[in-house]
Amino acid sequence: MGTPAELARYEQRFRRAGLPLFIEDFSPTHDIFARATPLLGLVFIAEMLGATSLNWPLWVNLLAALAGLAVLIGGFGLLNGFRGRRFWSFPTRFGIPELAAFVLLPALLPLVSEFQLRQFFGVAAGNLVLLGLVYVVVGYGLIGTTLWGVHRLGAELASSVASLVRALPLLLVFSLVLFVNADMWQVFAAMPVEFIVFSAVAFALLSGLFLVIRLPNELARIERDAGSGPPLRGIQRLNLSISLVIRQWMQVFVVSTGVGLFFVAFGMLSISRHVYRQWGIDPGSWSHGFTLMNHPMVISAALLKVALGIANFTGLYYSISLLTDATYRTEFLDNLTTELRDLFTARTEYLDLRSRLLA
């Protein structure tokens, strides 16, 4: 027959896999914001400092902070009364009134104490952004996905290293042409580090977007082949897609890091100070020369920039190859299919158990 404890174990499995939306009746007001109550409560109380001012004496600020705390607690207590709860209770469900109180009550403190309209909008906007982050992080299981990824880091690392070994010959053909190019060195050596980091983030987002665009058809095929349970809802497909994007990023990060380290070592061996001068390359803000087995070697800021830039391009190339190149695509999707079959089977058992318990 099944028990509620068994149902809870299925739901816990979905949460740990970063798929909370696989849980039926998953509610933002109960399952998302209620789970973030400690964080929201801490931020809410800390915003009593909005009633203080740098221009006031310490004792006045202390009184203002206490008054601000009284306003925040009193305002939420009155809301509890209107909602039929005890004055001092924490809400178990966050509806529009609770969220509005979280956003607006702290924002009123600087407006009342010093008539700071700009601070009012700033605090309100900050609280709205925090609620949006909580919704995305908790609602789409990003914490669970990250913890799941860390838990599986050994397997993911082994898979990524194996992929790197298989991909290395083709990746090096692609990358070496760029690396031993004076124009490429001049571009990256003169580029600020912030731009290179920005390009890495942009390439990661681009590869994630490409995967999200390509995944729906693949997920539909795997789900159809599994032949179990009702089809996923759109929001559940999105939750699963985000989880898989994070997994892909982990693999791409390992491959890109391996390629970057390779080019740092290769650059120290092959790009001497003579080559720097011949290509007109500035070593950057720092450089160190040393000798290994009577061979002069140089490591410099310019070398690290070029290696990082090449690693960025290689990571983007590899992430796209995961779904377009036959070799990488088969490996990636074979592992994915096995795991998704288990998840779809667990979801079918969960839905069947849930229907029997609610009957």
RAJO-V613896 format. One record per residue. RES is the residue in one small letter. OMEGA is omega in degrees with one decimal (NA if undefined). NEAR is the number of other C-alpha atoms within 10 Angstrom. Layout:
<<RES,OMEGA,NEAR> <RES,OMEGA,NEAR>>
//
This chain:
<<m,-178.5,5> <g,-178.2,11> <t,174.7,11> <p,178.8,11> <a,177.0,9> <e,177.4,13> <l,179.4,19> <a,178.8,14> <r,175.6,12> <y,-179.0,20> <e,177.1,21> <q,177.6,15> <r,178.2,18> <f,179.5,21> <r,-179.0,22> <r,177.1,18> <a,-178.9,21> <g,-177.8,27> <l,-178.3,27> <p,-178.5,26> <l,170.5,22> <f,178.8,25> <i,178.5,20> <e,-179.3,12> <d,176.0,9> <f,-171.5,13> <s,175.5,15> <p,-175.9,16> <t,-177.1,18> <h,-172.0,16> <d,-177.7,18> <i,-174.6,23> <f,177.4,24> <a,177.3,18> <r,179.8,17> <a,-177.4,15> <t,179.0,16> <p,179.4,12> <l,-178.2,13> <l,178.6,18> <g,179.1,13> <l,178.6,10> <v,-178.5,15> <f,179.8,19> <i,-178.7,15> <a,-177.5,14> <e,170.6,21> <m,178.7,24> <l,176.2,19> <g,178.4,23> <a,-177.2,25> <t,-179.6,24> <s,177.0,16> <l,-178.1,7> <n,-177.0,8> <w,173.8,11> <p,-176.6,10> <l,-175.8,12> <w,177.3,9> <v,178.2,13> <n,177.7,17> <l,178.2,15> <l,179.7,13> <a,179.0,21> <a,178.0,21> <l,178.1,16> <a,177.2,17> <g,177.5,27> <l,178.9,22> <a,179.2,14> <v,-178.4,18> <l,-178.8,21> <i,-180.0,18> <g,179.8,14> <g,179.6,15> <f,176.3,22> <g,177.3,18> <l,177.2,15> <l,176.0,17> <n,179.0,19> <g,178.4,13> <f,-178.0,11> <r,176.6,13> <g,178.2,9> <r,175.8,15> <r,-174.8,14> <f,-172.5,17> <w,-173.5,13> <s,171.1,11> <f,179.0,16> <p,174.3,18> <t,176.0,14> <r,-179.9,17> <f,173.7,19> <g,179.8,13> <i,179.9,10> <p,-179.3,13> <e,180.0,16> <l,177.4,15> <a,178.2,14> <a,178.8,16> <f,-178.0,22> <v,-167.5,22> <l,-176.6,17> <l,177.8,21> <p,-178.9,27> <a,179.6,27> <l,-174.5,23> <l,178.1,28> <p,178.4,23> <l,-179.7,17> <v,-174.3,14> <s,-176.5,14> <e,179.4,13> <f,-179.2,12> <q,-178.3,15> <l,-179.7,13> <r,178.0,12> <q,177.6,17> <f,-179.8,20> <f,179.3,16> <g,179.5,13> <v,179.6,21> <a,179.6,20> <a,178.0,15> <g,178.5,13> <n,176.6,22> <l,178.1,17> <v,178.7,13> <l,178.1,16> <l,177.8,19> <g,178.3,13> <l,178.4,12> <v,-179.2,18> <y,-177.7,18> <v,-174.5,13> <v,-178.3,15> <v,-174.9,21> <g,-179.5,23> <y,170.9,24> <g,-177.8,25> <l,177.5,21> <i,178.5,16> <g,178.7,21> <t,-179.8,25> <t,178.5,19> <l,177.0,15> <w,179.3,17> <g,177.5,20> <v,178.8,13> <h,-179.1,11> <r,-172.2,11> <l,-179.7,16> <g,179.7,11> <a,-180.0,12> <e,180.0,18> <l,178.5,16> <a,178.5,13> <s,-178.2,17> <s,178.2,22> <v,176.7,17> <a,177.3,13> <s,-179.9,21> <l,-179.5,20> <v,179.2,13> <r,-175.2,13> <a,-169.7,17> <l,-179.0,17> <p,-178.9,11> <l,-179.9,10> <l,-179.0,18> <l,174.7,16> <v,178.8,10> <f,-170.5,15> <s,-176.4,20> <l,178.6,13> <v,178.0,10> <l,-171.8,17> <f,-177.0,20> <v,-178.3,13> <n,-176.8,11> <a,-179.8,15> <d,179.1,14> <m,177.9,15> <w,179.9,24> <q,179.3,16> <v,-174.1,14> <f,-179.0,21> <a,-179.2,22> <a,-176.1,15> <m,175.5,15> <p,-179.9,10> <v,-179.1,16> <e,179.8,9> <f,180.0,12> <i,177.3,17> <v,178.0,15> <f,179.0,11> <s,177.9,15> <a,178.5,19> <v,-179.9,13> <a,179.0,14> <f,177.9,18> <a,178.4,21> <l,179.6,15> <l,178.7,15> <s,176.4,22> <g,178.0,22> <l,178.9,13> <f,179.8,15> <l,-179.7,20> <v,179.0,17> <i,-176.4,11> <r,-172.5,14> <l,-174.1,19> <p,179.5,16> <n,179.5,11> <e,179.6,14> <l,178.7,19> <a,179.3,14> <r,-179.7,13> <i,179.6,18> <e,179.3,20> <r,179.0,12> <d,178.2,11> <a,174.4,16> <g,-177.0,14> <s,171.8,15> <g,176.5,17> <p,-179.0,11> <p,178.4,13> <l,171.7,16> <r,-177.4,11> <g,-177.7,10> <i,177.2,12> <q,175.7,17> <r,178.7,19> <l,177.4,18> <n,179.2,20> <l,179.8,26> <s,178.7,21> <i,178.4,21> <s,-179.3,22> <l,176.3,19> <v,178.9,19> <i,177.5,16> <r,178.8,17> <q,179.4,20> <w,178.4,17> <m,178.8,19> <q,-179.2,23> <v,179.0,27> <f,179.8,19> <v,180.0,20> <v,-179.7,26> <s,178.6,25> <t,178.1,18> <g,178.9,17> <v,179.0,23> <g,178.6,23> <l,177.3,15> <f,-176.3,14> <f,172.2,24> <v,179.2,18> <a,180.0,15> <f,179.7,15> <g,177.6,21> <m,-179.1,18> <l,-167.7,15> <s,-176.3,15> <i,-178.4,16> <s,177.3,17> <r,176.5,17> <h,178.3,9> <v,176.4,12> <y,-178.5,16> <r,-178.1,11> <q,179.6,10> <w,-178.2,14> <g,-177.0,13> <i,172.4,18> <d,-179.3,17> <p,178.5,20> <g,-174.5,14> <s,178.8,8> <w,174.2,10> <s,179.9,13> <h,176.5,10> <g,176.5,12> <f,-176.5,11> <t,176.6,9> <l,-178.7,8> <m,178.0,5> <n,178.1,7> <h,-179.3,10> <p,-179.4,15> <m,-178.4,18> <v,168.9,20> <i,-172.9,21> <s,175.8,19> <a,179.8,17> <a,179.5,24> <l,179.9,25> <l,178.5,21> <k,-179.1,24> <v,179.3,26> <a,178.9,26> <l,178.5,24> <g,178.4,27> <i,178.5,22> <a,177.5,25> <n,179.6,26> <f,-178.6,17> <t,178.5,22> <g,177.3,27> <l,179.2,20> <y,-178.8,18> <y,-178.2,24> <s,177.2,25> <i,179.7,19> <s,-179.8,15> <l,-178.4,20> <l,-179.4,20> <t,178.4,13> <d,-173.1,11> <a,-176.7,11> <t,-177.4,14> <y,-176.9,19> <r,-179.8,14> <t,-179.5,14> <e,-177.9,15> <f,-175.7,16> <l,176.4,17> <d,177.0,12> <n,-179.6,11> <l,-178.3,15> <t,-179.5,19> <t,-178.8,12> <e,-178.8,11> <l,176.0,18> <r,178.6,17> <d,180.0,12> <l,179.6,17> <f,176.8,21> <t,178.2,16> <a,178.8,18> <r,177.8,22> <t,178.2,16> <e,179.6,16> <y,-179.6,22> <l,178.3,19> <d,178.4,14> <l,-178.5,19> <r,179.9,18> <s,178.6,10> <r,-179.7,12> <l,-179.0,13> <l,-178.5,6> <a,NA,6>>
//
